[in-house]
Amino acid sequence: GPSLLASDLANLAFDARKVMKLGADYLHLDIMDGHFVPNLSWGPPVVQALRKHIPGGEAIFDCHLMVSEPEKWIVPMQKAG
């Protein structure tokens, strides 16, 4: 699935829908905390906001957790969608 890290972040939901219309059945989300890797991306609040626009039946979110202490991220990410 396409990585949403390459999207226009100001239009994340629009870009997600666009790649789904082109045939993607899942969306890759790179979750980076700025510790495990030097980059910082998004976390549970952004995933939750995106999920409101892309219901679970429409696409799977493949969340690649590049974070320190990933066990602390599991429940918040699950709740986010």
Secondary structure in CASP SS format (residue, H / E / C, confidence):
PFRMAT SS
TARGET T0000
AUTHOR 0000-0000-0000
METHOD secondary structure of the structure
MODEL  1
G C 1.00
P C 1.00
S E 1.00
L H 1.00
L H 1.00
A H 1.00
S C 1.00
D C 1.00
L H 1.00
A H 1.00
N H 1.00
L H 1.00
A H 1.00
F H 1.00
D H 1.00
A H 1.00
R H 1.00
K H 1.00
V H 1.00
M H 1.00
K H 1.00
L C 1.00
G C 1.00
A C 1.00
D C 1.00
Y E 1.00
L E 1.00
H E 1.00
L E 1.00
D E 1.00
I E 1.00
M E 1.00
D E 1.00
G C 1.00
H C 1.00
F C 1.00
V C 1.00
P C 1.00
N C 1.00
L E 1.00
S C 1.00
W C 1.00
G C 1.00
P H 1.00
P H 1.00
V H 1.00
V H 1.00
Q H 1.00
A H 1.00
L H 1.00
R H 1.00
K H 1.00
H H 1.00
I C 1.00
P C 1.00
G C 1.00
G C 1.00
E C 1.00
A C 1.00
I E 1.00
F E 1.00
D E 1.00
C E 1.00
H E 1.00
L E 1.00
M E 1.00
V C 1.00
S C 1.00
E C 1.00
P H 1.00
E H 1.00
K H 1.00
W C 1.00
I H 1.00
V H 1.00
P H 1.00
M H 1.00
Q H 1.00
K H 1.00
A H 1.00
G C 1.00
END
